[in-house]
Amino acid sequence: MLHLNDLTYRIDGKLLLDGASAAIPTGHKVGLVGRNGVGKTTLLRLLLGEIELESGSIRVPRDARIGTVAQEAPSGDQSLVETVLTADQERAALLDEAEDAADPHRIAEVQTRLADIEAHAAPARAATILAGLGFTPEQQEGPCSAMSGGWRMRVALAAALFAEPAVLLLDEPTNYLDLEGVIWLQAYLKTYRSTVLIVSHDRDLLNQAVGSILHLERGKLTLYRGGYDDFERLRREQQALQVKLRTKQEDARKHMQAFVDRFRAQATKARQAQSRLKALEKMEPIPDLVEDRAAPFHFPNPPRPMNPPLVRFEGVAVGYGGAPVLRDLNLRIDTDDRIALLGANGNGKSTFAKLLTGRLKPVAGHMHRHNRLDVAYFAQHQLDELDPDRSPYEHIIDLMPDSSVAVRRARLGAYGFGAGLADTKAGNLSGGEKARLLFALAAFRGPHILVLDEPTNHLDVDARQALVQALNEYQGAVILISHDRHLIETTADHLWIADGGTVKPYDGDLDAYSQHVLDCARNRRRGGGEPQGNGHAAPPPKSKRAARIDAAPLHKAVVDCEATIGALQHKISVLDQALADHSLYREEPDKVAKFARLRSRLVAELASTEESWLKAQTRLEKLLQDA
């Protein structure tokens, strides 16, 4: 049980936690929610012991370890798998001791503990986590230094999941993931054995992966059972009840005050009036309901409608100078299309966005578009391109040079930039406020097509809902690249898939696509390929070179099984040596029973591994013969 008792904490005089308390049962998955700036990340830092409480206490089970994703992305020449494996410090220490230990009893104890924590399965488990987060077998064996910052943060997430601390803290874990990674993470967290506290604004993750919501508001913590939708419903019911109770209390106060005012001066009623006056003074007022509402978004509609299609691709290929990243594009975009572009990172989604917005030119085929077509583009990397020394008002002057101050400020106000924020330097704005400014600048002239590449990373749940409303009111076409399933389901009418070097329409819905992603992950774990169906064509016959590439995972499985068989045989021989010591039976009979049970488990595991080796070897030989 994780206990938070009467926590109080301030930053620069601002009270973030005001006697906050909560109890989280062991093994529960809990989503920590609240508006941006209320102190969610601060609470995680308090749990990790990075900062000190003013008052209150945090109690965790004895010897329980609290872990989180490393703030610095891992780097260096160590492979991704080895980087993840080193996150389990106990396993690493036991393996080191097993290399040097000489006492048979201690060796047996070490091997028993390694078996208890399933150390033999650790490489496979690490590879499974990395595969789920989008890493190919080749990437897993490569160095961390070869990865970009975003992909290395995925490695850090994989390491945190692999370590399995007693309490795992995750702060916006989906920010560096694509939709495919989010789908896998949701499924993985459902079966995760430890306690998890997740700070997230991803509504679908909070509905699918957690069983409780911990709400931080005005310095207080309230625990709600269920996912985010359940939390919202319960909170609305509580707010409605609070309004009713306040109204009822106000009516009672008025009635009692009227009696006091009328009869206070009368001797016969003075005592009754005095008792009602005391009751009024002791009546605890029900606080007025003050709800922080997210500022709305506004996307101006295109000033001049155009005949469809807005854009038509005929056999288009596009790339960056070498081999095309995307080819055989045969698509069209109409005036009111709402399209979600899906596909794992690295399959060309951003390349397609750059082609559509004119940042890349076709290298083959024909791309037909209206001459007056206006395409607006929003991407997360543009947040770093804002001038940090200029305010939102100064940014808007460039787009409205001839307008009055009042007109400019009214335009900014439509995006939630009041008098204070409008004059704040962009460098001092929060991530969500910078995103709002970029939306205002990108869509300023009423584009015909709005291309949004991960628009929700810095928006809280309420702001994301405001974005959904604005997109549904917008009358132009929308191309959406996002890992936020709720945003896709509530705004997109069509799904396109970037996969296999092209982009094609997808016939199924998001449920079917999610199942396809999970099926692919399971197939990769078993050494198979992509499942067929769900809009994917059957693969062509494989060349010998392709067969050798496909054989690589099987060859690795054979080698791994052989290494495991050798290790298991060594462990069994060590146990046999320990069990041959007759003094052990007399002095420590409990240890004899424990070693015997471990030996039985290792023998069973050896038989299972030998069977796996035989299957992998048979499949490998057949694949190479057929090529």
C-alpha positions in Angstrom: 0.0 0.0 0.0 1.3 3.4 -1.0 0.2 6.0 1.6 0.3 9.8 1.1 -0.5 11.4 4.4 -1.3 15.1 4.7 1.2 16.4 2.2 2.0 20.1 2.0 4.4 21.7 -0.5 4.9 25.1 -2.0 6.9 26.4 -5.0 7.8 30.1 -5.0 5.0 30.8 -2.5 2.4 29.0 -4.6 0.6 26.2 -2.6 0.6 23.1 -4.7 -0.3 20.5 -2.1 -2.5 21.5 0.8 -2.9 18.6 3.3 -3.2 16.1 0.4 -3.8 12.5 1.3 -4.4 9.2 -0.6 -3.9 5.5 -0.3 -3.1 3.4 -3.3 -3.4 -0.4 -2.9 -0.5 -2.6 -3.9 -0.6 -3.7 -7.6 -3.1 -1.0 -8.6 -2.8 1.0 -11.8 -3.7 4.6 -11.1 -3.9 7.6 -13.4 -2.8 10.9 -11.9 -4.8 13.7 -13.5 -5.3 17.5 -13.1 -5.0 20.7 -15.1 -1.5 21.7 -16.3 0.5 23.4 -13.5 -1.4 22.0 -10.5 1.6 20.0 -9.3 1.4 16.4 -10.8 5.0 16.2 -11.8 6.0 17.8 -8.4 4.1 15.0 -6.6 6.1 12.4 -8.6 9.4 14.1 -7.6 8.3 14.0 -4.0 7.6 10.3 -4.3 11.0 9.7 -5.8 12.6 11.7 -2.9 14.1 14.3 -5.3 12.6 17.2 -3.3 11.6 17.5 0.4 8.1 17.8 1.8 7.2 20.8 3.9 5.0 18.5 6.1 3.3 15.2 5.9 4.7 11.8 5.0 5.0 9.2 2.2 5.0 5.6 3.3 5.7 2.6 1.0 6.0 -1.1 1.8 9.3 -2.1 3.5 12.1 -2.6 1.0 9.9 -1.5 -1.8 11.7 0.3 -4.6 10.2 3.3 -6.5 11.3 3.6 -10.1 10.7 5.9 -13.0 11.9 6.6 -16.6 15.4 8.1 -16.6 15.3 11.8 -17.4 18.4 11.6 -19.6 18.1 9.4 -22.6 20.6 6.5 -22.6 23.5 6.7 -25.0 26.8 5.0 -25.6 28.0 1.9 -27.5 26.0 -0.6 -25.4 23.3 -2.4 -27.4 19.6 -1.6 -26.7 19.0 -5.0 -25.2 22.0 -4.7 -22.9 20.9 -1.2 -21.9 17.5 -2.5 -20.9 19.0 -5.6 -19.1 21.2 -3.5 -16.9 18.1 -1.7 -15.5 17.5 -4.7 -13.3 20.2 -4.1 -10.8 19.6 -7.2 -8.7 19.9 -9.5 -11.7 23.1 -7.8 -12.8 24.6 -8.1 -9.3 23.6 -11.8 -9.0 25.1 -12.6 -12.4 28.4 -10.9 -11.4 28.5 -12.8 -8.1 27.7 -16.1 -9.9 30.9 -15.6 -11.9 33.1 -15.3 -8.9 31.4 -17.3 -6.1 33.3 -20.4 -5.0 31.1 -21.8 -2.1 28.7 -24.4 -3.5 26.0 -23.3 -0.9 26.3 -19.6 -1.9 26.3 -20.6 -5.6 23.1 -22.6 -5.1 21.5 -19.6 -3.2 22.5 -17.3 -6.1 21.1 -19.7 -8.7 17.9 -20.1 -6.6 17.4 -16.3 -6.5 18.1 -16.0 -10.2 15.5 -18.7 -10.9 13.0 -16.9 -8.6 13.3 -13.6 -10.6 13.3 -15.6 -13.9 16.7 -14.2 -14.9 17.1 -16.8 -17.7 14.1 -15.3 -19.4 15.3 -11.7 -19.0 16.8 -11.2 -22.5 13.6 -12.5 -24.2 11.5 -10.2 -21.9 13.7 -7.2 -22.7 13.5 -8.0 -26.5 9.7 -8.3 -26.2 9.4 -4.9 -24.5 11.7 -3.2 -27.1 9.7 -4.9 -30.0 6.5 -3.6 -28.5 7.9 -0.1 -28.5 8.8 -0.3 -32.1 12.4 -1.6 -32.3 13.3 -4.2 -34.9 15.6 -7.1 -34.0 18.5 -5.4 -35.8 18.0 -2.1 -33.9 17.9 -4.0 -30.6 21.4 -5.3 -31.2 22.7 -1.9 -32.3 24.1 0.8 -30.0 22.0 3.4 -28.3 24.2 6.1 -29.8 22.8 5.3 -33.2 19.3 6.4 -32.1 17.7 9.8 -32.1 16.7 11.5 -28.8 13.0 10.4 -29.1 13.9 6.8 -29.8 16.4 6.7 -27.0 13.6 7.9 -24.6 11.7 4.8 -25.7 14.7 2.8 -24.6 14.5 4.5 -21.2 10.8 3.6 -21.0 11.6 0.0 -21.9 14.3 -0.1 -19.2 11.8 1.3 -16.6 9.2 -1.3 -17.6 11.7 -4.1 -17.5 13.1 -3.3 -14.1 9.6 -3.8 -12.5 10.1 -1.7 -9.3 7.5 -2.1 -6.6 6.0 1.3 -7.6 6.5 2.6 -11.1 6.0 6.3 -11.8 5.3 7.3 -15.5 5.1 10.9 -16.5 3.5 11.3 -19.9 4.9 8.0 -21.2 3.1 8.3 -24.6 4.8 11.6 -25.6 7.5 9.8 -27.6 5.3 7.0 -28.9 3.3 6.5 -32.1 -0.2 5.1 -32.0 1.2 1.6 -32.4 3.4 2.0 -29.4 0.5 3.4 -27.3 -1.7 0.4 -28.3 1.1 -2.0 -27.2 1.7 -0.1 -23.9 -1.9 -0.2 -23.0 -2.0 -3.9 -23.4 1.3 -4.4 -21.5 0.2 -2.3 -18.5 -3.0 -4.3 -18.1 -0.9 -7.3 -17.1 1.9 -5.4 -15.3 2.4 -6.9 -11.9 3.6 -3.8 -9.9 1.9 -0.7 -8.7 1.8 2.0 -11.4 1.1 5.7 -11.1 0.7 7.4 -14.5 0.6 11.1 -15.2 -1.1 11.3 -18.6 -3.5 13.4 -20.6 -4.3 10.5 -23.0 -7.9 9.7 -22.4 -7.8 6.3 -24.0 -4.7 5.2 -22.0 -6.5 6.4 -18.8 -9.6 4.3 -19.8 -7.8 1.2 -20.9 -4.7 0.8 -18.7 -5.7 2.0 -15.2 -8.3 1.0 -12.7 -8.5 4.2 -10.7 -8.0 7.9 -11.2 -6.2 10.1 -8.6 -7.4 13.7 -9.1 -5.2 16.6 -8.0 -7.2 19.8 -7.7 -6.6 22.9 -5.5 -4.0 21.1 -3.5 -6.2 18.1 -2.6 -6.1 14.5 -3.8 -9.3 12.4 -4.5 -9.2 8.8 -5.6 -12.0 7.6 -8.0 -12.6 4.0 -9.0 -12.6 3.2 -12.7 -11.1 4.8 -15.8 -11.2 8.4 -17.0 -14.7 8.3 -18.4 -16.0 6.9 -15.0 -14.1 9.7 -13.2 -15.7 12.4 -15.4 -19.2 11.0 -14.8 -18.7 10.8 -11.1 -17.2 14.2 -10.9 -20.1 15.7 -12.8 -22.6 14.0 -10.5 -20.7 15.3 -7.5 -20.6 18.8 -8.9 -24.4 18.7 -9.6 -25.0 17.5 -6.0 -22.7 20.3 -4.7 -24.7 22.9 -6.6 -28.0 21.5 -5.2 -26.7 21.4 -1.6 -25.4 24.9 -1.8 -28.7 26.2 -3.1 -30.5 24.3 -0.3 -28.2 25.7 2.3 -28.6 29.3 1.0 -32.4 28.9 1.2 -32.0 27.7 4.8 -29.7 30.6 5.7 -32.1 33.1 4.3 -35.0 31.6 6.2 -33.1 31.6 9.5 -31.7 35.1 9.0 -35.2 36.4 8.3 -36.4 34.9 11.6 -33.5 36.5 13.5 -34.1 39.9 11.9 -37.8 39.8 12.7 -37.8 38.6 16.2 -34.4 39.6 17.7 -36.0 42.6 19.5 -38.9 40.7 20.9 -38.4 39.5 24.4 -40.6 36.4 23.9 -38.6 35.3 20.7 -35.2 36.6 21.6 -33.9 33.3 22.9 -35.1 31.5 19.8 -33.6 34.2 17.6 -30.3 33.9 19.5 -30.1 30.1 19.0 -30.7 30.5 15.3 -28.0 33.1 15.1 -25.5 30.7 16.7 -26.6 28.0 14.3 -26.0 30.4 11.4 -22.5 31.1 12.7 -21.6 27.4 13.0 -23.1 26.4 9.6 -20.1 25.4 7.4 -20.7 27.1 4.0 -20.6 24.8 1.0 -17.9 26.3 -1.3 -19.1 27.8 -4.6 -18.3 25.6 -7.6 -15.4 27.2 -9.5 -14.5 25.2 -12.6 -11.4 25.9 -14.6 -12.4 25.8 -18.2 -10.0 25.2 -21.0 -9.7 28.1 -23.4 -11.3 27.3 -26.7 -9.5 26.8 -30.0 -10.7 28.4 -33.3 -9.7 27.5 -36.8 -11.0 30.0 -39.4 -12.9 28.4 -42.3 -11.5 28.7 -45.8 -12.7 32.0 -47.3 -13.2 30.5 -50.8 -14.6 27.0 -51.3 -12.9 24.9 -54.0 -14.1 22.1 -56.2 -13.0 18.6 -55.2 -10.5 17.1 -55.2 -8.2 19.5 -53.5 -5.2 17.2 -54.1 -4.8 14.1 -56.3 -1.8 11.8 -56.3 -1.1 9.7 -59.4 1.8 7.2 -58.9 3.7 9.7 -56.8 7.1 8.9 -55.2 8.9 11.2 -52.7 12.2 11.0 -50.8 15.2 13.0 -49.6 17.6 12.5 -52.5 18.3 8.8 -52.3 15.8 5.9 -52.7 12.2 7.1 -52.4 10.7 6.9 -48.9 7.2 6.6 -50.3 6.1 5.4 -53.7 3.0 4.4 -55.7 0.9 7.1 -54.0 -2.6 7.0 -55.6 -4.8 9.1 -53.4 -7.1 12.1 -53.4 -8.1 14.6 -50.7 -11.6 16.2 -50.9 -12.8 19.5 -49.4 -14.3 18.0 -46.2 -12.1 14.9 -45.7 -11.1 14.0 -42.1 -8.2 11.6 -42.5 -6.1 10.0 -39.8 -2.7 8.9 -41.1 -1.6 5.8 -39.1 1.6 3.7 -39.2 4.6 3.0 -37.0 7.3 5.8 -36.7 9.7 5.6 -39.6 7.2 4.5 -42.2 6.9 7.9 -43.8 4.0 9.7 -42.1 6.0 13.0 -41.6 7.4 12.6 -45.2 3.8 12.5 -46.5 2.9 15.6 -44.5 5.9 17.4 -45.9 4.9 16.4 -49.5 1.4 17.6 -48.9 2.5 21.0 -47.5 5.1 21.6 -50.3 8.2 21.1 -48.2 9.1 18.1 -50.4 8.6 17.7 -54.1 7.6 14.5 -55.9 10.5 12.7 -57.6 8.1 10.6 -59.8 4.4 10.6 -60.7 2.0 13.6 -60.7 0.6 15.6 -57.8 -2.4 17.7 -58.9 -3.5 20.6 -56.6 -5.4 23.8 -56.9 -3.2 26.9 -57.6 -4.8 28.8 -54.7 -4.7 25.9 -52.3 -3.6 27.0 -48.8 -2.3 24.2 -46.6 -1.5 24.9 -42.9 1.0 22.7 -41.1 1.4 22.1 -37.3 4.3 19.9 -36.0 5.7 19.6 -32.5 9.2 20.5 -33.5 7.9 24.0 -34.5 7.6 24.8 -30.8 11.3 25.3 -30.8 11.1 27.6 -33.8 9.1 30.3 -32.0 11.1 33.4 -31.1 11.5 33.1 -27.3 12.0 36.9 -26.9 8.8 37.8 -28.7 5.3 37.8 -27.2 2.2 36.3 -28.9 1.1 39.8 -29.6 4.4 40.6 -31.4 4.1 37.3 -33.4 0.6 38.3 -34.5 1.7 41.7 -35.7 3.6 40.1 -38.6 0.3 38.6 -39.8 -1.9 41.6 -39.1 0.4 44.6 -39.9 -2.5 47.0 -40.8 -4.9 46.0 -38.1 -5.6 48.0 -34.9 -4.4 46.9 -31.5 -8.0 46.0 -30.5 -8.5 43.7 -33.5 -5.2 41.9 -32.9 -5.9 41.3 -29.2 -9.4 40.1 -30.1 -7.9 37.6 -32.5 -5.5 36.4 -29.8 -8.3 36.2 -27.2 -10.1 33.7 -29.4 -7.2 31.4 -28.7 -7.1 31.9 -25.0 -4.5 34.7 -24.9 -5.9 37.3 -22.6 -4.1 40.6 -21.7 -1.5 38.9 -19.5 -0.5 36.0 -21.8 -0.6 38.0 -25.0 2.3 40.1 -23.7 4.3 37.2 -22.2 7.5 36.3 -24.0 7.1 33.0 -25.9 10.1 31.6 -23.9 8.1 31.9 -20.7 5.0 30.2 -22.0 4.1 26.6 -21.1 4.2 23.9 -23.7 0.4 24.0 -24.0 0.4 27.8 -24.5 3.1 27.5 -27.1 1.0 24.9 -28.9 -2.0 27.3 -28.8 0.1 30.1 -30.3 1.3 27.8 -33.1 -2.3 26.8 -33.9 -3.2 30.5 -34.1 -0.3 31.3 -36.5 -0.6 28.2 -38.7 -4.3 28.4 -39.3 -4.5 32.2 -39.3 -5.7 32.7 -42.9 -8.3 29.9 -43.0 -6.5 27.1 -44.8 -8.2 24.6 -47.1 -6.3 21.7 -45.6 -5.0 21.5 -42.0 -2.2 19.1 -41.4 -1.6 18.3 -37.7 1.4 16.2 -36.7 1.1 15.1 -33.0 -0.9 18.2 -32.0 -1.8 17.0 -28.4 1.6 16.3 -26.7 1.4 19.5 -24.6 -2.3 19.7 -24.1 -4.2 18.5 -21.0 -7.4 16.5 -21.3 -9.7 19.5 -21.3 -7.6 21.3 -23.9 -7.7 18.2 -26.1 -11.5 18.1 -25.9 -11.5 21.8 -26.9 -9.3 20.8 -29.9 -11.8 18.1 -30.8 -14.7 20.6 -30.8 -12.7 23.1 -32.9 -11.7 20.5 -35.5 -15.3 19.3 -35.8 -16.5 22.9 -36.4 -13.8 23.6 -38.9 -15.1 23.3 -42.5 -11.8 22.5 -44.3 -10.0 19.1 -44.7 -7.9 17.7 -41.9 -5.0 15.3 -42.1 -4.2 14.1 -38.6 -1.0 12.3 -37.4 -1.5 11.4 -33.8 -1.1 8.8 -31.1 -4.2 10.1 -29.3 -6.9 7.5 -30.1 -9.7 9.6 -28.6 -8.8 12.5 -30.9 -8.7 10.2 -33.9 -12.0 8.5 -33.1 -13.8 11.8 -32.5 -12.5 13.7 -35.5 -11.4 11.3 -38.3 -13.8 9.7 -40.9 -11.1 7.9 -42.9 -8.0 5.9 -42.0 -4.9 5.8 -44.2 -1.9 3.5 -43.4 1.8 4.3 -44.0 3.4 0.9 -44.4 5.7 -0.9 -46.8 6.9 2.3 -48.5 3.5 3.6 -49.5 0.3 5.1 -48.1 -3.1 3.4 -48.7 -6.6 3.7 -47.4 -7.5 1.2 -44.6 -10.9 -0.5 -44.7 -11.2 -1.3 -41.0 -11.8 0.8 -38.0 -9.4 1.6 -35.1 -10.5 -1.5 -33.1 -9.5 -3.7 -36.1 -6.3 -1.8 -36.5 -5.4 -2.1 -32.8 -6.0 -5.8 -32.9 -3.8 -6.0 -36.0 -1.0 -4.2 -34.2 -1.2 -6.6 -31.2 -1.3 -9.6 -33.5 1.8 -8.4 -35.3 3.5 -8.0 -31.9 2.6 -11.5 -30.9 3.8 -12.9 -34.2 7.1 -11.1 -33.9 7.6 -12.6 -30.4 7.0 -16.1 -31.9 9.4 -15.5 -34.7 6.7 -15.1 -37.4 5.9 -12.4 -39.8 3.1 -9.9 -40.2 -0.4 -11.4 -40.0 -2.4 -11.2 -43.2 -5.7 -9.5 -43.7 -6.9 -6.2 -42.3 -6.2 -4.4 -45.5 -2.6 -5.8 -46.0 -1.8 -7.6 -49.2 -0.1 -11.0 -49.1 3.7 -10.8 -49.4 5.3 -11.8 -52.7 7.5 -14.9 -52.9 10.8 -14.3 -51.2 14.2 -14.2 -52.8 17.2 -16.1 -51.3 18.5 -12.9 -49.8 15.0 -12.1 -48.3 14.9 -15.7 -46.9 18.2 -15.2 -45.3 17.0 -12.0 -43.7 13.9 -13.8 -42.4 16.0 -16.6 -41.1 18.0 -14.2 -38.9 15.5 -14.3 -36.0 15.3 -18.1 -36.2 19.1 -18.4 -36.2 19.3 -16.1 -33.2 16.6 -18.2 -31.5 18.7 -21.3 -32.1 21.8 -19.7 -30.7 20.0 -18.3 -27.7 18.4 -21.7 -26.9 21.8 -23.4 -27.1 23.3 -20.8 -24.7 20.3 -21.3 -22.4 20.7 -25.1 -22.5 24.4 -24.8 -21.5 23.6 -22.4 -18.7 20.8 -24.7 -17.4 23.0 -27.7 -17.5 25.7 -25.8 -15.5 23.1 -24.7 -12.9 21.8 -28.3 -12.5 25.4 -29.6 -12.0 26.0 -26.9 -9.3 22.9 -27.9 -7.5 23.9 -31.6 -7.8 27.2 -30.7 -6.2 25.5 -28.9 -3.3 23.0 -31.7 -2.7 25.9 -34.2 -2.6 27.0 -32.6 0.7 25.5 -34.8 3.4 26.0 -32.2 6.1 23.5 -30.0 4.4 20.7 -32.6 5.1 21.6 -32.6 8.8 22.2 -28.9 9.4 19.8 -27.1 6.9 17.0 -29.5 5.8 14.9 -26.5 4.6 17.6 -25.6 2.1 17.8 -29.1 0.8 14.1 -29.0 0.0 14.4 -25.6 -1.7 17.4 -26.8 -3.8 15.5 -29.9 -4.8 12.5 -27.9 -5.9 14.8 -25.6 -7.9 16.5 -28.6 -9.5 13.1 -29.9 -10.6 12.2 -26.6 -12.1 15.5 -26.3 -14.0 15.1 -29.9 -15.4 11.6 -29.0 -16.6 12.9 -25.8 -18.1 15.8 -27.6 -19.8 13.3 -30.0 -21.4 11.2 -27.1 -22.6 14.2 -25.2 -24.0 15.5 -28.3 -25.8 12.0 -28.6 -27.4 12.1 -24.9 -28.5 15.6 -25.4 -29.9 14.4 -28.4 -31.9 11.4 -26.4 -33.3 13.5 -23.4 -34.2 16.2 -25.5 -35.8 13.6 -27.4 -37.9 12.0 -24.2 -39.1 15.4 -22.7 -39.9 16.4 -25.7 -42.0 13.1 -25.7 -43.9 13.3 -22.0 -44.6 16.8 -22.2 -46.0 15.9 -25.3 -48.1 12.8 -23.6 -49.6 14.7 -20.4 -50.6 
